[in-house]
Amino acid sequence: MKIISVVGARPQFVKLAPLSKEIRKNHDEVIVHTGQHFDDKMSDLFFRELEIPEPDYNLGVHGGSHGAQTGKMLFEIEKILNSIQPDAIIVFGDTNTTLAGSLVAAKLQIKSIHIEAGLRSFNRTMPEEINRIVSDHTSDYLFAPTDTAIKNLENEGLSNKSYLTGDIMVDAFKSNIEKAERSSNILSNLDLTENEYSVITLHRPYNVDEPENLKKLFQQLASINDKLVFPVHPRTKKIINDNDISIPKNIITTDPLGYLDFIVLQKRSNKIITDSGGIQKEAYILEKPCITLRPETEWLETIKEGWNILADYNNDEFANIIENFNPTAKQNHVFGDEVAVKMANIINKIV
Ligand code: UD1
């Protein structure tokens, strides 16, 4: 069977890597990269490190408004699907790339599979929430990572096409952590030692698009009694530079890191402070305290098990909350295991 995997943004490359290996055992896979992320450090580096085959197509669509970006992707993906006539298309996560891929497939009546289905923040001001809802309702097969995701799909009447598979990021992590520990020099490059620092990442529009919010957040982070290593996402970097926002002394900034360096950086850290969805999961897998800089999260299991808390930087107690958060609860491994094989088995049956 001919299967098209559509990716475009950094977290999608991580999810594609283990699944692509499994799919290629039985099917022809064509990789379409929309170009949403395009810097070497946000894209090509991930293909090299995770040994993902080169994309068959790169659409070069990036930047612009959400409508313009998604519209260009729709136009380009449709041309490819019409010329290749695949048996199925796979989309990942909740980005504009996901939305475009699933919408074109629905219009052309090509079977589509949505990986990481069923996540809901119940906050429709997030572009990702709209992308998830549309992708879940238009896709033919929904691969859900957690029980919560399955319940969300059930509540929207989508049970008959839902499968509880676990989270594919577990496989990406497990198959790369040993290699990462052997090859990464990230701590010596940054002149750091184990447990001497925490990690912070920020890229959500909610936190970074408004310069005043970002300044306030940095002021709060300055009072944390820990070094913070901050690999800066291009979106965030642009806002910092355009507005001359100064970075507190306890924050060490770096360019975006590759997957191998980043999982090692997380593994050797004290705590992880983030607004990313994928990093909340990696923190849990690594048994690191995770502080999520958002008013809500889709990864409720990590909160319920006590390994993740939501923190608001408008709260005067922000620094204390972070410093005092030291979970020890036993984990129930809520993201599953051997996920790529499970997904591939289902794909073999349905395609
Ligand atoms: C996108 C996803 C978000 C995901 C995130 C992971 C949507 C709506 N958002 O957000 O869900 O969590 O990716 O990183 O799809 N840029 C560069 N170089 C790059 C990539 C981006 O300079 O390699 C710039 C873009 O030109 C743009 C900005 O960063 O100005 C934001 O990029 P965009 O792809 O629109 O959204 P992200 O914030 O990366």
Residues whose N, C-alpha, C, O or C-beta is under 5 A from the ligand:
A	BS01	UD1	A9 R10 P11 Q36 H37 F38 D39 M42 G63 D94 T95 N96 T97 P127 E128 H203 P234 R235
